[in-house]
Amino acid sequence: MTTSFRTIGLIGKPNHQGANHTLVSLYHFLCKYDVRILVEERVAATLGLPAVEAADLVDLGKQCDLAIVVGGDGNMLGAARVLARFGVAVLGVNRGNLGFLTDLSPESFQLPLSEVLAGQFVTEKRNLLEIEVHRNDAIKSSNSAVNEAVLHADKVAHMIEFEAYINNEFVFSQRSDGLIVSTPTGSTAYSLSGGGPILTPELDAMSLVPMFPHTLSSRPLVVAGTSEIRLKVAPSNDAHLQISCDSHVILAVMPGDEIVIRKHPKPLFLVHPPGYSYFHVLRNKLGWGSKLY
């Protein structure tokens, strides 16, 4: 059978029996199609498939038209930070908990996936963040985030001091446990737990959510996605700080450093099966009420 995708990558949740079972089922299902199948090397050796073609995540990004990620949102985030650089379309099979980013069920992926492969799908662009740590006028480290970048101390419940600037204009100074800078995708993740707003994915925006601020007047702030956010860490801070990117990548921050956060130049492209509705996902995952009449 033919498909609009020529090379498809399979990415899994390492050392997870359920995810491995789903990967094997996906592999055999895709073998019915006229496509080349690449399996991410961390899981390829554990699947017991003969003559499987393995590749690392970067090579998958370079060669694939579509990447199918089996796991939870954490696996999607890790893969997305790499795959977004190559413009690869990404589709998720949920083997995690909430699964805001993973559409397909491991028990019934066949029909919706066949529709996607036949060209019946919804595409969606999700913005990422680009994060840089500056020290003495030089970039010390950098990374990207799909959900959020969080400035916090390396100690639990430790007050820190910093200033926030947007497009080089001073906005506020703050004493708090930290700050969450979130994309619309991340607005239903850590930011939501911190009292931040839900931003629908099509918005070109970012939110700034204070973490346990010292003053009750501190409130979440939503700014344009084209904004450059600069956080200046006070030299008087007595603890080492961190920038956490999607809770996966940690960038060390010292007192006196500056953190620059802006929209990443390359977005993530998600593929959804026909009939996808973001508001249906919200109702389902957050337990919102159904229609009254």
Backbone torsions as a table, in degrees:
resi	resn	phi	psi	omega
1	MET	NA	143.2	-179.2
2	THR	-90.9	160.9	-179.0
3	THR	-149.4	161.1	178.8
4	SER	-77.7	-8.7	177.0
5	PHE	-108.2	135.0	-176.0
6	ARG	-98.3	-37.7	-179.8
7	THR	-127.9	124.4	-175.0
8	ILE	-121.3	130.2	178.1
9	GLY	-102.2	142.3	176.3
10	LEU	-112.6	126.0	-177.4
11	ILE	-125.7	133.5	-173.8
12	GLY	-123.5	-175.8	177.5
13	LYS	-101.3	104.1	-173.1
14	PRO	-55.7	140.8	175.7
15	ASN	60.3	33.6	178.0
16	HIS	-122.1	113.6	-173.4
17	GLN	-62.1	-42.5	179.9
18	GLY	-64.4	-41.3	178.6
19	ALA	-65.4	-40.0	178.3
20	ASN	-62.3	-41.2	178.4
21	HIS	-60.9	-42.8	179.3
22	THR	-66.6	-38.8	178.1
23	LEU	-61.3	-41.4	178.3
24	VAL	-63.7	-43.4	178.5
25	SER	-63.0	-41.8	177.4
26	LEU	-62.6	-42.6	-179.1
27	TYR	-59.7	-49.4	-179.7
28	HIS	-65.6	-35.5	177.8
29	PHE	-64.7	-43.6	-178.3
30	LEU	-71.2	-22.7	178.5
31	CYS	-63.4	-17.4	177.4
32	LYS	-75.8	-13.1	-176.3
33	TYR	-105.2	157.5	179.1
34	ASP	-83.6	70.9	-178.5
35	VAL	-135.9	157.2	170.6
36	ARG	-91.8	134.4	-176.2
37	ILE	-115.3	124.3	174.2
38	LEU	-113.8	137.5	179.5
39	VAL	-115.1	132.3	-179.7
40	GLU	-58.2	132.7	-167.2
41	GLU	-63.2	-26.0	-179.0
42	ARG	-65.9	-27.4	-178.5
43	VAL	-110.6	-15.7	-175.6
44	ALA	-56.8	-41.5	-175.6
45	ALA	-70.9	-17.5	-176.2
46	THR	-95.8	-2.4	-173.3
47	LEU	-89.9	-18.2	-179.9
48	GLY	69.5	27.0	178.9
49	LEU	-94.5	128.9	-179.6
50	PRO	-72.0	138.0	173.6
51	ALA	57.6	30.3	178.1
52	VAL	-71.0	142.6	-180.0
53	GLU	-92.7	115.2	-175.8
54	ALA	-104.6	152.7	177.9
55	ALA	-157.2	154.7	175.3
56	ASP	-78.4	173.2	-172.2
57	LEU	-63.3	-37.5	179.7
58	VAL	-66.1	-42.9	177.8
59	ASP	-65.3	-36.4	174.5
60	LEU	-59.4	-44.2	179.1
61	GLY	-61.9	-37.9	-178.5
62	LYS	-71.8	-30.2	-169.5
63	GLN	-108.1	-21.3	-170.8
64	CYS	-92.4	150.4	169.6
65	ASP	-91.2	-32.0	-177.2
66	LEU	-139.3	136.9	173.9
67	ALA	-119.4	129.0	177.2
68	ILE	-107.0	119.4	-176.4
69	VAL	-105.8	124.3	179.4
70	VAL	-105.8	119.2	-178.4
71	GLY	154.7	-155.0	176.5
72	GLY	-100.5	-170.7	179.9
73	ASP	-62.2	-31.4	178.4
74	GLY	-61.0	-42.1	177.2
75	ASN	-66.5	-38.6	177.4
76	MET	-62.6	-42.4	-178.4
77	LEU	-63.9	-45.3	-179.8
78	GLY	-61.5	-43.1	179.0
79	ALA	-70.3	-39.4	-175.2
80	ALA	-64.5	-36.7	-179.5
81	ARG	-60.6	-30.0	178.2
82	VAL	-88.0	-48.8	-172.5
83	LEU	-67.2	-28.1	-179.6
84	ALA	-60.0	-30.3	-178.9
85	ARG	-63.7	-22.6	-174.5
86	PHE	-108.7	2.1	178.1
87	GLY	70.2	24.0	-178.9
88	VAL	-77.6	136.1	173.4
89	ALA	-72.7	139.5	-174.5
90	VAL	-125.3	134.5	178.9
91	LEU	-129.5	138.1	-174.9
92	GLY	-113.3	141.2	170.7
93	VAL	-112.2	122.2	-170.3
94	ASN	-77.9	115.8	170.4
95	ARG	-127.0	26.8	-179.5
96	GLY	-118.3	-140.2	-177.3
97	ASN	-103.1	-91.6	-177.0
98	LEU	-65.6	-53.4	176.4
99	GLY	70.2	51.5	175.7
100	PHE	-64.5	-29.6	-174.4
101	LEU	-102.3	-4.2	-175.7
102	THR	-112.1	117.5	-171.2
103	ASP	-88.9	-39.7	-168.2
104	LEU	-87.9	145.8	175.2
105	SER	-88.4	139.2	179.2
106	PRO	-65.3	-21.9	-178.9
107	GLU	-87.0	-19.3	-174.2
108	SER	-143.8	46.3	-177.8
109	PHE	-82.4	-15.8	-168.1
110	GLN	-60.5	-50.9	-177.1
111	LEU	-66.2	-52.5	179.7
112	PRO	-62.8	-34.7	178.9
113	LEU	-69.2	-37.3	177.0
114	SER	-63.7	-34.9	176.7
115	GLU	-67.0	-41.8	178.0
116	VAL	-61.6	-46.0	-178.6
117	LEU	-65.7	-25.5	177.8
118	ALA	-83.4	2.2	177.8
119	GLY	94.8	6.2	179.3
120	GLN	-99.4	93.2	-179.2
121	PHE	-155.9	164.9	177.2
122	VAL	-108.8	130.7	177.2
123	THR	-104.6	149.2	-177.6
124	GLU	-144.7	136.2	179.2
125	LYS	-100.4	127.2	178.7
126	ARG	-118.1	127.5	179.2
127	ASN	-75.5	146.7	173.5
128	LEU	-111.5	167.6	174.6
129	LEU	-104.5	147.4	172.1
130	GLU	-114.2	124.7	-173.9
131	ILE	-119.9	133.0	177.1
132	GLU	-130.0	138.9	172.6
133	VAL	-105.7	120.8	-178.4
134	HIS	-106.1	135.9	177.1
135	ARG	-141.0	123.6	-179.3
136	ASN	54.0	45.9	175.8
137	ASP	65.0	22.3	176.5
138	ALA	-133.0	148.4	177.4
139	ILE	-79.2	116.8	-179.0
140	LYS	-88.2	-33.8	179.5
141	SER	-160.9	161.6	179.0
142	SER	-157.9	159.5	175.4
143	ASN	-167.9	-176.1	-179.7
144	SER	-125.4	165.1	179.3
145	ALA	-147.2	140.3	175.2
146	VAL	-87.7	-41.9	-176.6
147	ASN	-92.5	-62.9	-172.1
148	GLU	-160.8	159.8	168.1
149	ALA	-117.1	130.4	-175.0
150	VAL	-122.0	121.8	172.1
151	LEU	-90.5	124.8	-179.1
152	HIS	-157.6	164.9	176.8
153	ALA	-79.9	159.1	177.4
154	ASP	-81.3	3.4	174.0
155	LYS	-110.5	149.5	179.7
156	VAL	-73.2	135.0	175.3
157	ALA	53.6	52.6	179.8
158	HIS	-116.6	124.0	-178.1
159	MET	-70.7	134.3	176.9
160	ILE	-126.8	162.2	-179.8
161	GLU	-121.7	136.1	179.0
162	PHE	-159.7	164.2	174.5
163	GLU	-115.6	148.0	178.3
164	ALA	-117.6	131.8	176.6
165	TYR	-123.6	141.6	175.1
166	ILE	-123.3	120.3	-175.5
167	ASN	52.3	43.9	177.7
168	ASN	68.2	10.1	176.6
169	GLU	-103.3	127.7	179.9
170	PHE	-61.9	131.8	-179.3
171	VAL	-111.2	-54.0	179.0
172	PHE	-161.8	158.8	165.1
173	SER	-108.0	154.6	-173.0
174	GLN	-150.9	142.8	166.9
175	ARG	-115.0	115.2	-175.5
176	SER	-161.0	-178.8	174.5
177	ASP	-76.9	-10.7	178.5
178	GLY	150.1	-166.1	-176.8
179	LEU	-144.6	136.9	175.5
180	ILE	-105.6	121.8	172.9
181	VAL	-107.9	116.2	-168.4
182	SER	-121.9	147.2	168.2
183	THR	-83.5	169.5	171.7
184	PRO	-57.5	-37.1	177.2
185	THR	-60.5	-42.4	-178.8
186	GLY	-79.9	-2.8	-177.9
187	SER	-69.0	-15.9	176.1
188	THR	-101.7	13.7	-179.0
189	ALA	-111.9	-125.6	-175.7
190	TYR	-59.6	-37.5	179.7
191	SER	-59.5	-40.8	179.4
192	LEU	-63.6	-40.4	177.5
193	SER	-63.5	-29.0	179.6
194	GLY	-86.8	5.4	178.5
195	GLY	92.2	14.2	-180.0
196	GLY	-78.5	165.2	-178.7
197	PRO	-80.0	154.9	171.0
198	ILE	-85.4	124.1	177.9
199	LEU	-108.6	125.6	178.7
200	THR	-67.6	147.6	-167.3
201	PRO	-60.7	-26.6	-176.5
202	GLU	-77.0	-9.8	179.8
203	LEU	-70.3	135.0	172.5
204	ASP	-93.1	83.2	-171.5
205	ALA	-152.2	164.7	171.9
206	MET	-136.7	150.8	176.8
207	SER	-117.0	145.5	175.1
208	LEU	-114.0	117.0	-175.1
209	VAL	-120.1	112.4	178.0
210	PRO	-66.7	146.0	178.2
211	MET	-105.8	108.4	178.2
212	PHE	48.6	61.0	-177.4
213	PRO	-68.4	153.6	-178.3
214	HIS	-70.3	-26.8	179.8
215	THR	-112.2	139.6	-178.3
216	LEU	-72.9	-10.1	179.8
217	SER	-79.2	-10.6	178.8
218	SER	-71.6	130.6	-177.1
219	ARG	-138.6	157.1	175.4
220	PRO	-59.0	146.0	-178.0
221	LEU	-130.2	131.7	177.2
222	VAL	-107.5	129.1	-178.2
223	VAL	-127.3	165.6	179.7
224	ALA	-61.8	145.2	179.9
225	GLY	-66.0	-16.9	178.6
226	THR	-85.4	-1.1	-176.6
227	SER	-71.3	151.1	168.9
228	GLU	-105.9	120.1	179.8
229	ILE	-100.2	127.8	179.0
230	ARG	-123.7	121.8	178.6
231	LEU	-107.5	120.4	179.4
232	LYS	-102.7	113.4	-177.2
233	VAL	-81.3	127.9	-177.8
234	ALA	-62.9	135.0	177.3
235	PRO	-61.9	-18.8	-177.0
236	SER	-78.9	-7.2	178.9
237	ASN	-60.1	136.1	-176.1
238	ASP	-103.1	17.8	179.2
239	ALA	-135.9	153.8	170.6
240	HIS	-71.8	142.9	-177.1
241	LEU	-114.5	170.9	-179.7
242	GLN	-143.2	152.3	163.7
243	ILE	-111.3	119.8	179.1
244	SER	-100.4	123.1	179.8
245	CYS	-103.2	108.4	-178.7
246	ASP	57.9	23.6	-178.6
247	SER	61.6	14.7	-178.5
248	HIS	-113.6	-43.9	-176.2
249	VAL	-109.8	129.3	-178.8
250	ILE	-111.6	125.8	175.4
251	LEU	-109.1	126.1	-179.1
252	ALA	-72.7	139.4	179.5
253	VAL	-129.9	132.3	178.4
254	MET	-106.0	155.1	173.5
255	PRO	-53.3	133.3	-177.7
256	GLY	94.9	-11.1	178.6
257	ASP	-72.1	164.0	172.6
258	GLU	-122.6	140.2	178.0
259	ILE	-114.5	125.9	178.7
260	VAL	-109.5	127.3	-178.9
261	ILE	-127.0	126.7	178.6
262	ARG	-145.8	171.8	177.5
263	LYS	-68.1	133.2	177.9
264	HIS	-67.7	141.5	-176.9
265	PRO	-65.7	-20.2	-178.4
266	LYS	-118.7	122.9	-179.4
267	PRO	-83.3	170.5	172.3
268	LEU	-94.9	135.6	177.3
269	PHE	-105.5	113.7	176.9
270	LEU	-97.2	145.3	175.0
271	VAL	-112.6	130.6	177.4
272	HIS	-120.2	148.5	175.1
273	PRO	-68.4	164.6	179.5
274	PRO	-57.1	144.8	178.4
275	GLY	86.2	4.0	179.6
276	TYR	-61.3	136.7	176.7
277	SER	-137.3	123.0	178.4
278	TYR	-62.7	-38.1	-178.2
279	PHE	-71.8	-29.6	172.4
280	HIS	-64.2	-40.0	177.5
281	VAL	-61.6	-44.9	179.1
282	LEU	-61.0	-46.6	-179.7
283	ARG	-60.2	-42.8	-176.1
284	ASN	-69.9	-46.5	-174.0
285	LYS	-78.1	-33.3	-176.1
286	LEU	-98.9	-1.5	176.5
287	GLY	70.9	32.1	178.1
288	TRP	-69.4	158.5	-178.0
289	GLY	-68.2	150.1	177.1
290	SER	-84.0	176.0	-178.7
291	LYS	-61.5	140.7	-179.1
292	LEU	-83.6	-28.0	-178.4
293	TYR	-157.1	NA	NA
